[in-house]
Amino acid sequence: MQSARWNLAVSLDTDRTLRMFLASNNSSKKGDLSKFVEEAVRSRIFYLTAQQAKANNTEITETDLQAMVEEAISWARS
């Protein structure tokens, strides 16, 4: 996997808290901070995407949603 370099600025408190957390979980290897940040970013993107999907679909009724699910299942099985 190729990686991109980021320059980030966080508060000293956040830095201290995260480093203490990683150390308490025996995560003091090189790259552990990067892995934590990548996982956090992916998690946040997933959360925001789900919230956006919910907001974009508030007009869909439960009946319509069920029909769409059944149609998708039928399509996948064929």
N, CA, C and O atoms as a GROMACS GRO file, in nm:
protein
  312
    1MET      N    1   0.084  -0.119   0.000
    1MET     CA    2   0.000   0.000   0.000
    1MET      C    3   0.088   0.124   0.000
    1MET      O    4   0.180   0.136   0.080
    2GLN      N    5   0.058   0.214  -0.089
    2GLN     CA    6   0.129   0.341  -0.089
    2GLN      C    7   0.068   0.430   0.018
    2GLN      O    8  -0.049   0.417   0.051
    3SER      N    9   0.148   0.519   0.070
    3SER     CA   10   0.096   0.608   0.173
    3SER      C   11   0.126   0.753   0.137
    3SER      O   12   0.218   0.782   0.061
    4ALA      N   13   0.046   0.841   0.194
    4ALA     CA   14   0.065   0.984   0.177
    4ALA      C   15   0.112   1.040   0.310
    4ALA      O   16   0.076   0.990   0.417
    5ARG      N   17   0.192   1.143   0.303
    5ARG     CA   18   0.239   1.206   0.426
    5ARG      C   19   0.149   1.324   0.460
    5ARG      O   20   0.117   1.406   0.374
    6TRP      N   21   0.110   1.331   0.585
    6TRP     CA   22   0.029   1.442   0.635
    6TRP      C   23   0.108   1.516   0.741
    6TRP      O   24   0.186   1.456   0.816
    7ASN      N   25   0.088   1.645   0.746
    7ASN     CA   26   0.137   1.726   0.858
    7ASN      C   27   0.013   1.770   0.933
    7ASN      O   28  -0.069   1.845   0.880
    8LEU      N   29   0.000   1.724   1.056
    8LEU     CA   30  -0.119   1.754   1.135
    8LEU      C   31  -0.082   1.836   1.256
    8LEU      O   32   0.028   1.823   1.309
    9ALA      N   33  -0.173   1.919   1.298
    9ALA     CA   34  -0.156   1.992   1.423
    9ALA      C   35  -0.274   1.959   1.513
    9ALA      O   36  -0.390   1.976   1.475
   10VAL      N   37  -0.245   1.911   1.633
   10VAL     CA   38  -0.347   1.882   1.732
   10VAL      C   39  -0.305   1.948   1.863
   10VAL      O   40  -0.190   1.986   1.881
   11SER      N   41  -0.401   1.961   1.952
   11SER     CA   42  -0.368   2.023   2.080
   11SER      C   43  -0.271   1.934   2.157
   11SER      O   44  -0.266   1.813   2.137
   12LEU      N   45  -0.194   1.996   2.246
   12LEU     CA   46  -0.101   1.919   2.328
   12LEU      C   47  -0.176   1.817   2.413
   12LEU      O   48  -0.126   1.707   2.436
   13ASP      N   49  -0.294   1.853   2.459
   13ASP     CA   50  -0.374   1.762   2.541
   13ASP      C   51  -0.414   1.638   2.461
   13ASP      O   52  -0.405   1.526   2.511
   14THR      N   53  -0.458   1.658   2.337
   14THR     CA   54  -0.494   1.545   2.251
   14THR      C   55  -0.373   1.458   2.224
   14THR      O   56  -0.382   1.335   2.229
   15ASP      N   57  -0.261   1.520   2.195
   15ASP     CA   58  -0.138   1.446   2.170
   15ASP      C   59  -0.100   1.361   2.291
   15ASP      O   60  -0.071   1.242   2.277
   16ARG      N   61  -0.099   1.421   2.407
   16ARG     CA   62  -0.063   1.351   2.531
   16ARG      C   63  -0.160   1.236   2.559
   16ARG      O   64  -0.119   1.125   2.592
   17THR      N   65  -0.288   1.264   2.546
   17THR     CA   66  -0.390   1.164   2.574
   17THR      C   67  -0.377   1.045   2.479
   17THR      O   68  -0.383   0.930   2.522
   18LEU      N   69  -0.359   1.071   2.352
   18LEU     CA   70  -0.347   0.963   2.254
   18LEU      C   71  -0.220   0.882   2.277
   18LEU      O   72  -0.224   0.759   2.274
   19ARG      N   73  -0.109   0.949   2.301
   19ARG     CA   74   0.016   0.876   2.324
   19ARG      C   75   0.009   0.792   2.450
   19ARG      O   76   0.064   0.682   2.456
   20MET      N   77  -0.058   0.844   2.553
   20MET     CA   78  -0.075   0.765   2.676
   20MET      C   79  -0.165   0.645   2.648
   20MET      O   80  -0.138   0.535   2.697
   21PHE      N   81  -0.269   0.666   2.571
   21PHE     CA   82  -0.359   0.556   2.536
   21PHE      C   83  -0.284   0.448   2.460
   21PHE      O   84  -0.294   0.329   2.492
   22LEU      N   85  -0.208   0.487   2.359
   22LEU     CA   86  -0.132   0.390   2.280
   22LEU      C   87  -0.031   0.316   2.368
   22LEU      O   88  -0.015   0.195   2.355
   23ALA      N   89   0.036   0.388   2.455
   23ALA     CA   90   0.136   0.325   2.543
   23ALA      C   91   0.070   0.226   2.638
   23ALA      O   92   0.126   0.120   2.667
   24SER      N   93  -0.049   0.260   2.687
   24SER     CA   94  -0.117   0.172   2.782
   24SER      C   95  -0.168   0.045   2.715
   24SER      O   96  -0.198  -0.054   2.782
   25ASN      N   97  -0.177   0.048   2.581
   25ASN     CA   98  -0.221  -0.069   2.506
   25ASN      C   99  -0.104  -0.136   2.434
   25ASN      O  100  -0.122  -0.205   2.334
   26ASN      N  101   0.016  -0.114   2.487
   26ASN     CA  102   0.138  -0.171   2.430
   26ASN      C  103   0.152  -0.140   2.282
   26ASN      O  104   0.198  -0.224   2.204
   27SER      N  105   0.113  -0.020   2.244
   27SER     CA  106   0.124   0.022   2.104
   27SER      C  107   0.230   0.132   2.094
   27SER      O  108   0.197   0.248   2.070
   28SER      N  109   0.352   0.096   2.113
   28SER     CA  110   0.458   0.196   2.106
   28SER      C  111   0.550   0.170   1.988
   28SER      O  112   0.661   0.224   1.982
   29LYS      N  113   0.505   0.089   1.893
   29LYS     CA  114   0.585   0.060   1.775
   29LYS      C  115   0.571   0.174   1.675
   29LYS      O  116   0.473   0.248   1.674
   30LYS      N  117   0.674   0.184   1.589
   30LYS     CA  118   0.670   0.284   1.483
   30LYS      C  119   0.549   0.255   1.394
   30LYS      O  120   0.527   0.140   1.355
   31GLY      N  121   0.472   0.355   1.361
   31GLY     CA  122   0.356   0.339   1.275
   31GLY      C  123   0.225   0.325   1.348
   31GLY      O  124   0.119   0.334   1.286
   32ASP      N  125   0.228   0.302   1.480
   32ASP     CA  126   0.103   0.285   1.554
   32ASP      C  127   0.019   0.412   1.555
   32ASP      O  128  -0.104   0.406   1.547
   33LEU      N  129   0.085   0.528   1.564
   33LEU     CA  130   0.011   0.654   1.562
   33LEU      C  131  -0.057   0.671   1.426
   33LEU      O  132  -0.173   0.712   1.420
   34SER      N  133   0.014   0.641   1.319
   34SER     CA  134  -0.044   0.652   1.184
   34SER      C  135  -0.162   0.557   1.167
   34SER      O  136  -0.266   0.594   1.111
   35LYS      N  137  -0.147   0.435   1.215
   35LYS     CA  138  -0.256   0.338   1.206
   35LYS      C  139  -0.379   0.387   1.282
   35LYS      O  140  -0.491   0.373   1.235
   36PHE      N  141  -0.358   0.444   1.401
   36PHE     CA  142  -0.469   0.495   1.481
   36PHE      C  143  -0.540   0.607   1.407
   36PHE      O  144  -0.663   0.608   1.400
   37VAL      N  145  -0.464   0.701   1.351
   37VAL     CA  146  -0.524   0.813   1.279
   37VAL      C  147  -0.601   0.764   1.157
   37VAL      O  148  -0.711   0.810   1.130
   38GLU      N  149  -0.542   0.670   1.082
   38GLU     CA  150  -0.612   0.618   0.964
   38GLU      C  151  -0.743   0.551   1.002
   38GLU      O  152  -0.845   0.574   0.938
   39GLU      N  153  -0.740   0.470   1.106
   39GLU     CA  154  -0.863   0.404   1.151
   39GLU      C  155  -0.967   0.505   1.197
   39GLU      O  156  -1.086   0.491   1.167
   40ALA      N  157  -0.924   0.609   1.268
   40ALA     CA  158  -1.016   0.712   1.316
   40ALA      C  159  -1.079   0.788   1.198
   40ALA      O  160  -1.198   0.817   1.199
   41VAL      N  161  -0.998   0.819   1.098
   41VAL     CA  162  -1.050   0.892   0.982
   41VAL      C  163  -1.150   0.806   0.906
   41VAL      O  164  -1.256   0.854   0.867
   42ARG      N  165  -1.116   0.678   0.885
   42ARG     CA  166  -1.210   0.589   0.815
   42ARG      C  167  -1.341   0.575   0.892
   42ARG      O  168  -1.448   0.574   0.832
   43SER      N  169  -1.331   0.563   1.023
   43SER     CA  170  -1.450   0.550   1.106
   43SER      C  171  -1.537   0.676   1.097
   43SER      O  172  -1.659   0.667   1.086
   44ARG      N  173  -1.474   0.791   1.102
   44ARG     CA  174  -1.548   0.917   1.095
   44ARG      C  175  -1.614   0.935   0.958
   44ARG      O  176  -1.728   0.980   0.949
   45ILE      N  177  -1.543   0.899   0.852
   45ILE     CA  178  -1.601   0.909   0.718
   45ILE      C  179  -1.721   0.816   0.706
   45ILE      O  180  -1.824   0.855   0.650
   46PHE      N  181  -1.708   0.693   0.758
   46PHE     CA  182  -1.820   0.599   0.754
   46PHE      C  183  -1.940   0.657   0.828
   46PHE      O  184  -2.053   0.652   0.778
   47TYR      N  185  -1.917   0.712   0.948
   47TYR     CA  186  -2.025   0.770   1.028
   47TYR      C  187  -2.093   0.885   0.954
   47TYR      O  188  -2.216   0.890   0.945
   48LEU      N  189  -2.013   0.976   0.900
   48LEU     CA  190  -2.071   1.091   0.830
   48LEU      C  191  -2.145   1.049   0.704
   48LEU      O  192  -2.248   1.108   0.670
   49THR      N  193  -2.095   0.949   0.633
   49THR     CA  194  -2.162   0.898   0.515
   49THR      C  195  -2.297   0.838   0.552
   49THR      O  196  -2.397   0.859   0.483
   50ALA      N  197  -2.300   0.761   0.662
   50ALA     CA  198  -2.426   0.702   0.707
   50ALA      C  199  -2.526   0.810   0.746
   50ALA      O  200  -2.644   0.801   0.714
   51GLN      N  201  -2.478   0.914   0.815
   51GLN     CA  202  -2.567   1.023   0.854
   51GLN      C  203  -2.621   1.095   0.730
   51GLN      O  204  -2.739   1.132   0.726
   52GLN      N  205  -2.536   1.114   0.631
   52GLN     CA  206  -2.578   1.179   0.507
   52GLN      C  207  -2.682   1.093   0.434
   52GLN      O  208  -2.781   1.146   0.382
   53ALA      N  209  -2.660   0.963   0.430
   53ALA     CA  210  -2.755   0.874   0.364
   53ALA      C  211  -2.890   0.878   0.436
   53ALA      O  212  -2.995   0.880   0.371
   54LYS      N  213  -2.887   0.878   0.568
   54LYS     CA  214  -3.012   0.887   0.644
   54LYS      C  215  -3.085   1.016   0.614
   54LYS      O  216  -3.206   1.016   0.592
   55ALA      N  217  -3.012   1.126   0.612
   55ALA     CA  218  -3.073   1.257   0.586
   55ALA      C  219  -3.130   1.264   0.446
   55ALA      O  220  -3.235   1.326   0.423
   56ASN      N  221  -3.062   1.202   0.351
   56ASN     CA  222  -3.108   1.206   0.211
   56ASN      C  223  -3.228   1.116   0.187
   56ASN      O  224  -3.293   1.127   0.082
   57ASN      N  225  -3.259   1.027   0.279
   57ASN     CA  226  -3.366   0.931   0.258
   57ASN      C  227  -3.481   0.944   0.359
   57ASN      O  228  -3.556   0.849   0.379
   58THR      N  229  -3.494   1.059   0.420
   58THR     CA  230  -3.601   1.078   0.519
   58THR      C  231  -3.740   1.072   0.458
   58THR      O  232  -3.838   1.045   0.528
   59GLU      N  233  -3.749   1.095   0.329
   59GLU     CA  234  -3.879   1.096   0.261
   59GLU      C  235  -3.927   0.956   0.223
   59GLU      O  236  -4.043   0.939   0.187
   60ILE      N  237  -3.840   0.857   0.231
   60ILE     CA  238  -3.877   0.721   0.189
   60ILE      C  239  -3.955   0.653   0.300
   60ILE      O  240  -3.912   0.649   0.415
   61THR      N  241  -4.069   0.599   0.265
   61THR     CA  242  -4.151   0.530   0.364
   61THR      C  243  -4.095   0.391   0.391
   61THR      O  244  -4.017   0.338   0.312
   62GLU      N  245  -4.136   0.332   0.502
   62GLU     CA  246  -4.092   0.197   0.536
   62GLU      C  247  -4.135   0.096   0.430
   62GLU      O  248  -4.061   0.004   0.396
   63THR      N  249  -4.255   0.115   0.378
   63THR     CA  250  -4.307   0.026   0.274
   63THR      C  251  -4.221   0.034   0.148
   63THR      O  252  -4.185  -0.069   0.090
   64ASP      N  253  -4.188   0.155   0.107
   64ASP     CA  254  -4.103   0.173  -0.011
   64ASP      C  255  -3.965   0.114   0.012
   64ASP      O  256  -3.908   0.051  -0.077
   65LEU      N  257  -3.911   0.135   0.131
   65LEU     CA  258  -3.779   0.082   0.164
   65LEU      C  259  -3.779  -0.070   0.159
   65LEU      O  260  -3.687  -0.131   0.105
   66GLN      N  261  -3.882  -0.130   0.215
   66GLN     CA  262  -3.893  -0.277   0.213
   66GLN      C  263  -3.901  -0.328   0.069
   66GLN      O  264  -3.841  -0.429   0.035
   67ALA      N  265  -3.975  -0.258  -0.014
   67ALA     CA  266  -3.987  -0.297  -0.154
   67ALA      C  267  -3.852  -0.288  -0.224
   67ALA      O  268  -3.818  -0.374  -0.306
   68MET      N  269  -3.774  -0.184  -0.194
   68MET     CA  270  -3.641  -0.170  -0.254
   68MET      C  271  -3.548  -0.282  -0.210
   68MET      O  272  -3.471  -0.335  -0.290
   69VAL      N  273  -3.555  -0.317  -0.083
   69VAL     CA  274  -3.471  -0.426  -0.030
   69VAL      C  275  -3.508  -0.557  -0.098
   69VAL      O  276  -3.421  -0.632  -0.141
   70GLU      N  277  -3.637  -0.583  -0.107
   70GLU     CA  278  -3.682  -0.708  -0.172
   70GLU      C  279  -3.640  -0.712  -0.319
   70GLU      O  280  -3.601  -0.817  -0.369
   71GLU      N  281  -3.648  -0.599  -0.387
   71GLU     CA  282  -3.606  -0.593  -0.526
   71GLU      C  283  -3.455  -0.620  -0.538
   71GLU      O  284  -3.412  -0.692  -0.627
   72ALA      N  285  -3.376  -0.563  -0.449
   72ALA     CA  286  -3.231  -0.584  -0.451
   72ALA      C  287  -3.196  -0.730  -0.423
   72ALA      O  288  -3.106  -0.786  -0.486
   73ILE      N  289  -3.264  -0.789  -0.329
   73ILE     CA  290  -3.240  -0.931  -0.297
   73ILE      C  291  -3.278  -1.020  -0.415
   73ILE      O  292  -3.205  -1.113  -0.449
   74SER      N  293  -3.390  -0.990  -0.476
   74SER     CA  294  -3.434  -1.067  -0.592
   74SER      C  295  -3.333  -1.055  -0.705
   74SER      O  296  -3.299  -1.154  -0.769
   75TRP      N  297  -3.285  -0.935  -0.730
   75TRP     CA  298  -3.186  -0.912  -0.834
   75TRP      C  299  -3.057  -0.990  -0.803
   75TRP      O  300  -3.000  -1.053  -0.892
   76ALA      N  301  -3.012  -0.986  -0.678
   76ALA     CA  302  -2.887  -1.053  -0.639
   76ALA      C  303  -2.897  -1.204  -0.652
   76ALA      O  304  -2.798  -1.271  -0.683
   77ARG      N  305  -3.014  -1.259  -0.630
   77ARG     CA  306  -3.034  -1.403  -0.636
   77ARG      C  307  -3.047  -1.454  -0.780
   77ARG      O  308  -3.024  -1.572  -0.807
   78SER      N  309  -3.083  -1.365  -0.871
   78SER     CA  310  -3.102  -1.409  -1.011
   78SER      C  311  -2.972  -1.409  -1.089
   78SER      O  312  -2.972  -1.443  -1.208
   0.00000   0.00000   0.00000
